Amino acid sequence: MAVEDIALADRLQDRLRGRTERAAHRRDVARRTATPPPWCGGPRQ
């Protein structure tokens, strides 16, 4: 495997890891900030 191929593979892995971490973080933040519906103990309107 050439050095250029290894560098390309490293860059692609970094991009994939970054996207995965951002998606996981977004999902975690959305889960924490969501208010439960009224039938699950959330605020009544």
N, C-alpha and C positions, 0 to 999 in steps of 0.2 A: 504494500500500500504506500502510495507516495505521500510526502509531507503535506501537499495541498489537499489530498483527500482526508487526511486526519484533521487538518484545520477546518475543513468544511463540515465534517462530522461533529466536531466540537462546537462550532457555531450553531448548527442545527439543534444539537442537544441543549445548548444554553437557551435558545429561543423556545423550544418545547417546554423546558423546565420553567421558564419565566411565565409562559402562558398558563401552565398548569397551576403554578403558585397563585397567579392573579385570579384565576377562576375559583380556586379553593377559598381564597381570601374573600372574594365577592360573595360567594355562597355563605360563608361563615358570618359576614357582616349582615347580609340580608336575613339570615336566620335569627340573629340576635335582636335586630331592630324591628322585626315584624311584630305587630300586636295580634294576640290571639283573637279569634272570633268570639262573639258574646257567649256562644254555647260551650266554649272552652275556658271560660273565666275571664274573658276580655272585657273591655269597657262596654257598658250598656248605652244605647243612644237615647 
